[in-house]
């Protein structure tokens, strides 16, 4: 039996109409409206067709469920806020540390180079790294050999193919990986230094990587 007031009492009808058209913003508002309607129905129900217990129980259960869902949403919102706060605190521990992220850059200078790496989804029996300068000319090709699936980091000694030292500057690295005759997906990685932590517009945590811009925590493949 649905909740309805079938009487000629204009006062009750007016009250019911007002409640029906009013906007409710929380479960407490809905509970108040529900109880008002329920009392009106019980007072004005047809004696030959009274509200049955199971119908009353069902209606009470529905409003109780709504209240429970609202409380659950409030709790989940609080938990989400705590997780975001904890993530930001954890991210600050990375300040001053180097991380490996998807990218192709290698910086050479002062007789040292920044690390480069590769992420493989499956094992490869042949992996090759090709280092090129800003004009696209090949500076050095490194035969890495076989690698297992996962993240691997390497260091280029800064020497060119003929054994001379490469000029200071920025270089690019590309990775080719294969297993037999099958070419594999190889994600190159480059090194970046975490300078700080900022908040994104959506509330997520961003790592400030200086000239490399910003990145999220899920982009980090390795901490050095």
Helices and strands as residue ranges (DSSP letters): H 10-21, H 27-44, G 47-49, H 53-92, E 98-102, E 105-109, E 112-113, E 116-120, E 124-132, E 138-147, E 150-154, E 169-179, E 182-184, E 186-193, E 196-199, E 205-208, G 210-212, E 214-216, G 217-219, E 220-223
